[in-house]
């Protein structure tokens, strides 16, 4: 029951912070070997209760619950199948981060220490129709090496060893998008140096030894106006 309440709390926080609207977004968490708890399809997440959550198997079979699992469940399943370290997945439509995805941009610059430490490099997953096997397939090249993903013309997905961390990474992604956009409007984005990035990556590896990190781009002159 505690995990059910935690999923509901995360849904409410996503809504309250403007990271989803209407029936947008979905949340899932592992609850045992080969078993997941996932939000239902078609419901505004702010209205979801513990009784609305759906239990499914890792192959997508319905196990428990009166509602149908989220339409994005194939994407969640693909992540869990490839990442045994992942215990939770959060998908949302954070406005600013999604704006970068609509513009065709990943978060590849080494700019914010918190982003490097907590999230790592965020790739742009190519567009595929939401809720289809094609979208799950689009994640395949990126799942093993990243903990957060921008989805072209769609939204963002974050994962973590706990539901709390998966949710925090979503908030950090949107907050970083706001900061990066502000810096661009001011006319300059200064990147961190290679030694500075290496120190952060070392700290991340010590704190999160099971979490991947594939690196980010450090321009030789430390500065970018893109």
C-alpha positions in Angstrom: 0.0 0.0 0.0 2.9 2.4 0.7 4.1 2.2 -2.9 0.6 2.8 -4.1 0.3 6.0 -2.0 3.7 7.1 -3.3 2.6 6.7 -6.9 -0.5 8.8 -6.2 1.7 11.5 -4.5 4.0 11.7 -7.5 1.0 12.1 -9.8 -0.3 14.9 -7.7 3.2 16.6 -7.6 3.5 16.4 -11.4 0.2 18.1 -11.8 0.8 20.7 -9.1 4.1 21.7 -10.7 2.6 22.0 -14.2 4.6 19.0 -15.6 1.4 17.4 -16.9 -2.1 18.5 -17.9 -5.4 16.6 -18.4 -4.7 12.9 -18.9 -1.0 13.5 -19.8 1.8 11.5 -18.3 2.1 8.1 -16.6 4.0 6.6 -13.7 5.1 3.0 -12.9 7.1 1.2 -10.3 8.3 -2.3 -9.7 6.5 -4.0 -6.8 8.1 -7.5 -7.0 9.8 -9.9 -9.4 8.2 -9.5 -12.8 5.4 -7.2 -11.4 4.7 -3.5 -12.0 2.2 -1.0 -10.7 1.2 1.6 -13.3 -1.2 4.5 -13.6 -4.4 3.9 -15.5 -5.2 5.1 -19.1 -7.4 8.2 -19.7 -7.4 9.7 -16.2 -6.2 13.1 -15.1 -3.3 12.2 -12.8 -4.5 14.6 -10.1 -7.6 12.4 -9.8 -5.9 9.0 -9.6 -6.4 7.1 -6.3 -4.6 4.0 -4.9 -7.6 2.0 -6.1 -7.2 3.2 -9.7 -3.7 1.8 -10.1 -3.2 -1.3 -12.3 -0.9 -4.2 -11.6 0.7 -5.9 -14.6 3.4 -8.4 -15.4 6.7 -7.6 -17.0 5.3 -9.0 -20.3 2.3 -6.6 -20.1 -0.3 -9.1 -18.9 -3.0 -7.6 -16.7 -2.8 -9.0 -13.1 -5.0 -6.8 -11.0 -7.2 -3.7 -11.1 -10.4 -2.7 -12.7 -8.9 -0.2 -15.1 -6.7 -0.4 -18.2 -3.0 0.3 -17.9 -1.6 3.5 -19.4 -1.4 3.6 -23.2 2.4 4.2 -22.8 3.0 0.9 -21.0 5.0 -0.5 -23.9 7.6 2.2 -23.4 7.7 1.5 -19.6 8.1 -2.3 -20.2 10.9 -1.8 -22.7 12.9 0.2 -20.1 12.3 -2.3 -17.3 13.3 -5.2 -19.6 16.6 -3.6 -20.5 17.4 -2.0 -17.1 17.1 -4.3 -14.1 18.5 -1.5 -12.0 15.5 0.8 -12.8 12.7 0.6 -10.2 10.5 3.4 -11.4 9.6 5.3 -14.6 8.0 8.7 -14.9 6.7 10.1 -18.2 5.5 13.7 -18.3 5.1 16.7 -20.6 7.2 19.4 -18.9 6.6 22.5 -21.0 10.1 24.0 -21.3 11.9 20.7 -21.6 9.4 19.5 -24.2 9.9 22.8 -26.0 13.6 21.8 -26.5 12.4 18.4 -27.7 10.0 20.1 -30.2 12.9 22.2 -31.4 14.9 19.0 -32.0 17.5 19.5 -29.2 18.9 17.2 -26.6 20.6 18.4 -23.4 24.1 17.6 -24.5 26.0 20.6 -23.0 27.8 20.4 -19.7 26.4 23.4 -18.0 24.8 22.7 -14.6 26.5 20.7 -11.9 23.2 19.5 -10.5 22.1 18.2 -13.9 25.3 16.3 -14.5 25.3 14.8 -11.0 21.6 14.0 -10.7 20.6 13.3 -14.3 23.5 13.0 -16.7 23.3 13.7 -20.5 19.8 13.7 -21.8 19.4 12.4 -25.4 16.7 13.2 -27.9 14.7 10.1 -28.7 13.3 10.2 -32.3 9.6 10.7 -32.7 7.3 7.7 -32.9 3.5 7.6 -32.4 2.8 7.5 -28.7 1.5 4.3 -27.3 2.9 2.1 -30.1 5.6 -0.5 -30.3 7.5 2.0 -32.5 8.0 4.3 -29.6 9.3 1.5 -27.4 11.7 0.6 -30.3 12.9 4.2 -30.5 14.2 4.0 -26.9 16.3 0.9 -27.6 19.6 2.8 -28.6 19.4 5.0 -25.5 18.0 3.0 -22.6 21.2 1.3 -21.4 23.2 4.5 -21.0 20.8 7.2 -19.8 18.5 8.0 -16.9 16.5 10.8 -18.6 15.2 11.2 -22.2 13.7 14.0 -24.2 11.1 12.6 -26.7 10.9 14.5 -30.0 7.6 16.4 -30.3 6.2 14.5 -27.3 7.6 15.0 -23.8 10.2 13.5 -21.4 10.8 10.3 -19.5 13.0 9.8 -16.4 14.0 6.6 -14.5 15.5 5.8 -11.2 16.4 3.2 -8.6 13.5 4.6 -6.6 10.3 6.4 -7.5 11.5 9.5 -5.6 14.6 9.8 -7.7 12.8 9.2 -11.0 10.4 12.0 -10.0 13.2 14.3 -8.9 15.0 13.8 -12.2 11.9 15.0 -14.0 11.7 18.1 -11.9 15.4 18.7 -12.4 15.1 18.3 -16.2 12.4 21.0 -16.3 14.3 23.3 -14.0 17.4 23.0 -16.0 15.5 23.8 -19.2 14.2 27.0 -17.6 17.8 28.0 -16.6 19.2 27.1 -20.0 16.5 29.1 -21.8 17.1 32.1 -19.6 20.9 32.0 -20.3 20.2 31.9 -24.0 17.9 34.9 -23.8 20.7 36.7 -21.9 22.9 35.9 -24.9 25.5 33.5 -23.6 25.8 29.9 -22.3 29.1 29.2 -20.5 29.9 25.5 -20.3 32.0 23.8 -17.6 35.6 22.7 -18.3 36.6 19.1 -18.8 38.2 18.9 -15.3 35.1 20.3 -13.7 32.9 17.8 -15.5 35.2 14.9 -14.6 35.0 15.8 -10.9 31.2 15.8 -11.1 31.2 12.5 -13.0 33.5 10.9 -10.4 31.2 12.1 -7.6 28.2 10.7 -9.5 29.8 7.3 -9.9 30.6 7.1 -6.2 27.1 8.1 -5.2 25.2 6.2 -7.9 27.5 3.3 -8.9 24.7 1.4 -10.7 23.6 4.5 -12.7 25.0 5.0 -16.2 26.7 8.1 -17.5 27.6 8.5 -21.1 29.2 12.0 -20.9 28.3 15.4 -22.4 29.8 17.8 -24.8 32.5 20.2 -23.5 33.4 22.7 -26.2 37.1 23.5 -26.3 36.6 27.2 -25.6 34.1 26.4 -22.8 31.5 28.7 -24.3 28.5 28.2 -26.5 25.8 30.6 -27.6 23.6 27.9 -29.1 
